[in-house]
């Protein structure tokens, strides 16, 4: 017990916060800039932290820093400690006048393009003192960030291959995929298309790790047909521009296509496949344990049943 108390006294919260910032940004300089502190002071804090735990936490190189195995372990525990402090702050803030603070959220591109601008806009008008830190990531990365404590809330498609993701979830929205093609394309007059029709065309796709790409690859494998994906892009607007230039067809969420209609002379036909109707889930480690600011946002986006 005495050694445990001694260890706790050697670790200070500011150093833990700076350590997490350095890990997430991959650079002492960028972390110092974000935290408004001199880089030399951050480096000193990290050296003191390594001395306190008795082992190296970071590999320092010209491009930044990477974690040692001990650093990976400390990052996990540091996030849990800071999450617990935020939870404590959130509970105590309920007794203070007004609600203020910030919420860290990660979401996939489908949620960000289709639904979050309006939903976050209405929340911000009601809760002007709450800052929302939103980052775009692929769905598996969103789940990982929430599970590790790097985000309070996440919005993503939960892959069928990850039923035991270890998080609580609520339904946020449902989207449906359409096949986007240039106006005048031979398939543009059809009322609906099967994926076998799409597989006859060159395809403009999103990042290989996106839920749409994963769904296409699984469907192509099940059909026993090759996936003629010639181009991969990182955004839906870029995809639509490529399609407008005649480089192939692509799968896009229907509401996102409606919002991007100004990008080229394009047509959209519903994709008639069970996997084309997809649930967007709001995820958290524990909705009841969230800081009050994050709980308010969670209730706004996907009220509990």
C-alpha positions as CSV (number, residue, x, y, z in Angstrom):
1,X,0.0,0.0,0.0
2,X,2.9,2.4,0.9
3,X,4.5,1.8,-2.5
4,X,1.2,2.5,-4.3
5,X,0.8,5.8,-2.5
6,X,4.3,6.7,-3.3
7,X,3.7,6.0,-7.0
8,X,0.6,8.1,-7.0
9,X,2.5,11.0,-5.6
10,X,5.1,10.8,-8.3
11,X,2.5,11.0,-11.1
12,X,0.8,14.4,-11.7
13,X,-2.3,14.9,-13.9
14,X,-0.8,17.7,-16.0
15,X,2.0,15.3,-17.1
16,X,-0.5,12.6,-17.9
17,X,-2.6,15.1,-20.0
18,X,0.5,16.2,-21.9
19,X,1.6,12.6,-22.4
20,X,-1.8,11.7,-24.0
21,X,-1.7,14.8,-26.2
22,X,1.8,13.9,-27.4
23,X,0.7,10.4,-28.2
24,X,-2.4,11.5,-30.1
25,X,-0.6,14.1,-32.1
26,X,2.6,12.1,-32.6
27,X,4.8,15.1,-31.8
28,X,6.0,17.0,-28.8
29,X,6.0,20.3,-30.8
30,X,2.4,19.9,-32.0
31,X,1.3,18.9,-28.5
32,X,3.0,22.0,-27.0
33,X,1.3,24.2,-29.6
34,X,-2.1,22.7,-28.8
35,X,-1.6,23.0,-25.0
36,X,0.0,26.5,-25.2
37,X,3.2,25.5,-23.5
38,X,6.8,25.5,-24.5
39,X,8.1,22.4,-26.2
40,X,11.0,22.2,-23.8
41,X,8.6,22.2,-20.9
42,X,6.6,19.3,-22.4
43,X,9.8,17.4,-23.0
44,X,10.9,17.9,-19.4
45,X,7.5,16.7,-18.2
46,X,7.8,13.6,-20.3
47,X,11.3,12.9,-19.0
48,X,10.1,13.3,-15.4
49,X,7.2,11.0,-16.1
50,X,9.6,8.3,-17.5
51,X,11.7,8.7,-14.4
52,X,8.7,8.3,-12.2
53,X,7.6,5.0,-13.9
54,X,11.1,3.8,-14.2
55,X,11.1,3.0,-17.9
56,X,11.1,4.6,-21.4
57,X,7.7,5.6,-22.7
58,X,8.5,7.1,-26.1
59,X,10.8,6.5,-29.0
60,X,12.0,9.9,-30.1
61,X,13.0,10.3,-33.8
62,X,13.2,13.1,-36.3
63,X,9.6,12.8,-37.5
64,X,8.1,12.8,-34.0
65,X,7.6,10.2,-31.4
66,X,6.2,6.6,-31.2
67,X,5.2,4.6,-28.2
68,X,7.2,1.9,-26.5
69,X,5.3,-1.1,-25.1
70,X,5.3,0.5,-21.7
71,X,4.0,3.7,-23.3
72,X,1.1,1.9,-24.9
73,X,0.1,0.5,-21.5
74,X,0.4,3.9,-19.8
75,X,-1.7,5.6,-22.6
76,X,-4.5,3.1,-22.0
77,X,-4.4,3.8,-18.2
78,X,-3.9,7.5,-18.6
79,X,-7.0,7.8,-20.7
80,X,-9.0,5.8,-18.1
81,X,-7.8,8.2,-15.4
82,X,-8.7,11.3,-17.4
83,X,-12.0,9.8,-18.4
84,X,-12.8,9.2,-14.7
85,X,-11.9,12.8,-13.9
86,X,-14.1,14.1,-16.6
87,X,-16.9,11.9,-15.3
88,X,-16.4,13.4,-11.8
89,X,-16.3,16.9,-13.2
90,X,-19.5,16.2,-15.1
91,X,-21.4,15.0,-12.1
92,X,-20.2,17.9,-10.0
93,X,-21.1,20.4,-12.7
94,X,-24.8,19.4,-12.4
95,X,-24.7,21.2,-9.1
96,X,-23.3,24.4,-10.6
97,X,-25.2,27.1,-12.5
98,X,-25.3,26.3,-16.2
99,X,-23.6,23.6,-18.2
100,X,-20.3,24.2,-19.9
101,X,-17.5,22.0,-21.2
102,X,-16.6,20.1,-24.3
103,X,-17.4,16.8,-25.9
104,X,-15.0,14.7,-28.0
105,X,-16.8,12.9,-30.9
106,X,-15.5,10.8,-33.7
107,X,-17.8,10.0,-36.7
108,X,-17.6,8.4,-40.1
109,X,-18.1,10.4,-43.3
110,X,-21.7,9.2,-43.9
111,X,-22.8,10.7,-40.6
112,X,-20.8,13.9,-41.1
113,X,-22.1,14.6,-44.6
114,X,-25.7,13.5,-44.1
115,X,-26.9,14.3,-40.6
116,X,-24.5,15.8,-38.1
117,X,-24.4,19.4,-39.5
118,X,-28.1,20.0,-38.7
119,X,-28.1,18.0,-35.5
120,X,-25.0,19.6,-34.0
121,X,-26.3,23.0,-35.2
122,X,-29.5,22.7,-33.2
123,X,-27.6,21.4,-30.2
124,X,-25.1,24.3,-30.3
125,X,-27.9,26.9,-30.4
126,X,-29.4,25.4,-27.3
127,X,-26.1,24.7,-25.5
128,X,-23.8,27.5,-26.6
129,X,-21.3,26.9,-23.8
130,X,-20.5,23.4,-24.8
131,X,-17.7,22.9,-27.4
132,X,-17.9,19.9,-29.7
133,X,-14.5,18.5,-30.9
134,X,-15.6,16.4,-34.0
135,X,-13.1,14.3,-36.0
136,X,-13.8,12.2,-39.1
137,X,-12.6,8.6,-39.0
138,X,-13.4,5.2,-40.6
139,X,-16.0,3.2,-38.6
140,X,-13.5,0.7,-37.1
141,X,-11.3,3.6,-36.0
142,X,-14.3,5.3,-34.4
143,X,-15.1,2.2,-32.3
144,X,-11.4,1.9,-31.3
145,X,-11.2,5.6,-30.3
146,X,-14.3,5.3,-28.0
147,X,-13.2,2.0,-26.6
148,X,-9.8,3.5,-25.7
149,X,-11.2,6.7,-24.3
150,X,-9.9,9.0,-27.1
151,X,-13.5,10.0,-27.8
152,X,-16.5,10.3,-25.5
153,X,-19.0,9.5,-28.3
154,X,-18.8,7.9,-31.7
155,X,-21.1,7.6,-34.7
156,X,-20.4,4.8,-37.2
157,X,-21.6,1.7,-38.9
158,X,-20.9,-1.3,-36.7
159,X,-19.3,-4.0,-39.0
160,X,-21.1,-7.3,-39.0
161,X,-17.7,-8.9,-38.2
162,X,-17.5,-6.9,-34.9
163,X,-20.7,-7.9,-33.0
164,X,-18.7,-8.0,-29.7
165,X,-17.2,-4.5,-29.9
166,X,-17.4,-3.9,-26.1
167,X,-19.4,-0.7,-26.3
168,X,-23.0,0.4,-25.7
169,X,-24.9,1.6,-28.7
170,X,-28.1,3.4,-29.7
171,X,-29.6,3.8,-33.2
172,X,-28.8,7.2,-34.6
173,X,-30.0,7.1,-38.2
174,X,-30.6,4.7,-41.1
175,X,-29.2,5.4,-44.5
176,X,-29.6,3.6,-47.9
177,X,-27.1,3.3,-50.6
178,X,-27.7,4.3,-54.2
179,X,-25.7,3.6,-57.4
180,X,-24.4,6.9,-58.8
181,X,-23.5,7.2,-62.5
182,X,-23.4,9.9,-65.2
183,X,-26.7,11.0,-66.7
184,X,-27.3,9.0,-69.9
185,X,-25.5,5.9,-68.5
186,X,-27.1,2.6,-69.7
187,X,-28.2,1.7,-66.2
188,X,-29.6,5.2,-65.3
189,X,-33.2,4.3,-66.5
190,X,-33.5,1.3,-64.2
191,X,-35.8,1.6,-61.1
192,X,-33.4,-0.4,-59.0
193,X,-30.1,-2.3,-59.4
194,X,-28.7,-5.4,-57.9
195,X,-25.0,-5.5,-57.0
196,X,-24.4,-7.9,-59.8
197,X,-25.3,-5.1,-62.2
198,X,-22.7,-2.8,-60.5
199,X,-20.0,-5.5,-60.8
200,X,-20.2,-5.2,-64.6
201,X,-19.0,-1.6,-64.4
202,X,-15.7,0.1,-63.4
203,X,-16.2,1.4,-59.8
204,X,-15.0,4.5,-58.1
205,X,-14.7,3.6,-54.4
206,X,-13.9,5.1,-51.1
207,X,-10.9,4.2,-48.8
208,X,-10.4,0.4,-48.5
209,X,-11.3,0.5,-44.8
210,X,-14.6,2.3,-45.3
211,X,-17.8,0.5,-44.5
212,X,-19.0,0.9,-48.1
213,X,-15.8,-0.6,-49.5
214,X,-15.9,-3.5,-47.0
215,X,-19.6,-4.2,-47.9
216,X,-18.7,-4.1,-51.7
217,X,-15.8,-6.5,-51.3
218,X,-17.9,-9.0,-49.2
219,X,-20.8,-8.9,-51.7
220,X,-18.4,-9.4,-54.7
221,X,-16.8,-12.4,-53.0
222,X,-20.2,-13.9,-52.2
223,X,-21.2,-13.4,-55.9
224,X,-17.9,-14.9,-57.0
225,X,-17.3,-12.0,-59.3
226,X,-14.3,-9.6,-59.5
227,X,-14.6,-6.0,-58.1
228,X,-13.5,-3.7,-60.8
229,X,-12.5,-0.8,-58.5
230,X,-10.2,1.3,-60.5
231,X,-10.0,4.4,-58.4
232,X,-10.2,5.1,-54.6
233,X,-10.9,8.5,-53.1
234,X,-11.2,9.8,-49.6
235,X,-14.4,11.9,-49.9
236,X,-17.9,11.6,-51.4
237,X,-17.5,14.9,-53.3
238,X,-14.3,13.6,-55.0
239,X,-16.1,10.4,-55.8
240,X,-18.9,12.2,-57.5
241,X,-16.5,14.3,-59.6
242,X,-14.7,11.2,-60.7
243,X,-18.0,9.6,-61.7
244,X,-19.1,12.8,-63.6
245,X,-15.8,12.5,-65.6
246,X,-16.8,9.0,-66.8
247,X,-14.4,7.0,-64.7
248,X,-17.0,4.6,-63.3
249,X,-20.0,4.3,-61.0
250,X,-20.0,4.4,-57.2
251,X,-22.1,3.7,-54.1
252,X,-23.2,6.7,-52.1
253,X,-25.7,7.1,-49.2
254,X,-28.9,8.5,-50.7
255,X,-29.1,11.7,-48.6
256,X,-25.5,12.4,-49.2
257,X,-26.1,12.3,-52.9
258,X,-29.1,14.7,-52.6
259,X,-26.8,17.1,-50.8
260,X,-24.1,16.8,-53.4
261,X,-26.3,17.1,-56.5
262,X,-24.4,20.2,-57.6
263,X,-21.3,18.1,-58.2
264,X,-21.7,17.1,-61.9
265,X,-24.5,15.8,-64.1
266,X,-25.3,12.6,-62.2
267,X,-28.1,10.1,-61.8
268,X,-28.8,7.8,-58.8
269,X,-30.6,4.4,-58.8
270,X,-31.4,2.6,-55.5
271,X,-29.3,-0.4,-54.8
272,X,-31.6,-3.4,-54.1
273,X,-29.6,-5.4,-51.7
274,X,-30.2,-6.1,-48.0
275,X,-26.8,-4.7,-47.0
276,X,-27.6,-1.4,-48.8
277,X,-29.8,-0.3,-45.8
278,X,-27.4,0.5,-43.1
279,X,-27.8,1.6,-39.5
280,X,-25.7,4.4,-38.1
281,X,-25.1,3.8,-34.4
282,X,-24.2,6.2,-31.6
283,X,-21.7,4.4,-29.3
284,X,-20.1,5.1,-25.9
285,X,-18.3,3.1,-23.3
286,X,-21.1,3.7,-20.8
287,X,-23.9,6.3,-21.6
288,X,-24.8,6.5,-17.9
289,X,-21.2,7.3,-16.9
290,X,-20.6,10.0,-19.5
291,X,-19.8,13.6,-18.3
292,X,-23.0,15.7,-18.2
293,X,-22.0,17.6,-21.4
294,X,-21.6,14.3,-23.4
295,X,-24.8,12.9,-21.9
296,X,-26.7,16.0,-23.1
297,X,-25.4,15.5,-26.6
298,X,-26.1,11.8,-26.6
299,X,-29.7,12.4,-25.6
300,X,-30.0,15.0,-28.3
301,X,-28.6,12.7,-31.0
302,X,-30.2,9.4,-30.0
303,X,-32.5,9.5,-27.0
304,X,-32.5,6.4,-24.7
305,X,-35.5,4.1,-25.2
